[in-house]
Amino acid sequence: METRKLNELKATNPYLRLGTDVTELEKSIQTLGLIAPLVISPDNVILAGARRYQALLNLGYTEAPVMVIDRNPLEKELVSIDENLVRKDLSKIEIEAHLRRAKEIYQELNPEVESPAALADTPEEEEEDTPKVKKVVLPAEKFLNMVSEKTGLSPKQIHEAINRDEMASPMVKEARRNGELSLSQTNEIVKLNKEDQQVAIDHIKELPVREIKKFVKIAKTQGVQEAITATPNLPYQKEFQEIDQALKKLIKKFKQLEIEGFEFSSLPSETQKLFGELVNISEENSFSGHMRERDLDMDSLHQ
């Protein structure tokens, strides 16, 4: 542990998150002092602690305790990524990109190890004619468990996040950043290769997940153009699905209450009025049949 002048430190690390709101951190430093030191390289580049650095500057500090880490470039990058992964204000896209890069670095620092028994099962008579396939032991499981402990995410969530970042095309990532694609939509889209994603993105981002699953299945067997034709982008399709899902939840709730002896008249009068309006709308727009298919007896609810 050392003490360095803040004006000597370099905030040039691309992983640093400067310009964020550090008001609460400033209050904590004023009350408790700086609990965790800044982490820097021997040449004074900040590897972790950008927000602490920013808060100290705002409060008028001129120096701070630091921990100097002398590692190779990959290990220093991993330190910065680790710092970011435990933060709460990263977007999902940023987390996925960090996780993917962390995995790449980890596997480069921990290369594949050939299994001692890799070729033990190869019959002697096939040794000359059959290509020898090396079995390898990857550090993936160890990496997932290590990151899971740091972030609180399950190994499955981490694996899926890395897969999304690896498999998503640039346009899919951009659509997610702009809020045009949900996580569920993205999980289906990335099942296509990146070229097909680029072709299909404008059509597919307007489809509900159920239709995207259908699209992907057709695209894989018949091509993207056939999939576009088979999954027309109908007006208000997303909105209808949201209403449909809400109605399913409402029906499920009514069925649960019915088992417990619930009567419609037990609802508050305002709720009864709203439900009555919903019934009238469904009848006027021929949705009553659609609701009856889900076993909701509207007449009995009014009794």
C-alpha positions, 0 to 999 in steps of 0.5 A: 500500500502506498500514497500517491498524488491524485494529479499524478494518476492517469485515468486513461483506462478504457474500462473506467467509468468517469462522469457518473453521479458519485454524490453518495460515494462522496458522503460515504468518504466524508463519513468513513474515509476511503475504505478501499484504495485505488488500484493502479499500475506501476506507471500510475494508470488507474485499473480500478476505482474510477468513481472513488478517484472522481469523488476524491477530486470533487471533495478536494483531496490531493492524494489517496492510498493506492495498491500498485499491481505489477502484472502483464497486460491481460491480468491488468485488463482482467482487474479492470473488468472485475471492478466493473462486473460488481457495479450496479449501473452497468447495462446488460449489454455492457455486462455481457461484453465484459463477461465475454472479454473476461472469459477470453482473458481467463482462457488465454491465461489458463490455456487448454490442457490435454487430457492424459487419457485423451487417446486411450480409447483409440483401438490399435488397428485404427491408429494409422487410419483414424485421425487422433482427436485431442480431448481438452480440459477447458477452464470454463466451469472454473471461470463461471463459478468464479464470476458467479461468486463475484457477481451473484449471477448463476453460472447458467446466467453468465454462460447465456450472457456470454453466448448472447454477446458472442452470437449477436450481430452488430445490428442486434446489439444496437437494437438492444441498446436502443430498447428495440429488442427484449432479452427474450427476443434476443435469446431467439434471434441469436440462434440464427447466424449473424448474416441472417440476423442482419437481414432479418432484424428490421422484420423480426424486432417487431415480432413477439417472442412466439412468432420469433421462435416460428421465424427462426425455425423456418429460417433455419430450414427454408431461409430468411425470406421464406420466414419473413413471408410466413410470419407477417408483421401484423399491426399492433401484434406486440400490443395484442400479445401483451393484452393476451398475456394479461388476460391469461393472468387475470383468468388464472387469478379468478380460477384460484379465487374461485377455488377458495369460494370467491364471488365476483360481488366481493370485489371492490365496486371500482374493480367490478366496473372496470371488469364490466367495461372489459367484458363490454369491449370484448363483446363489441370487438368479437373477443368474447369467443377468444376469452371463452376458449380460456374457460372464463364464464363471464355471465357467472362472474356477474351473478 
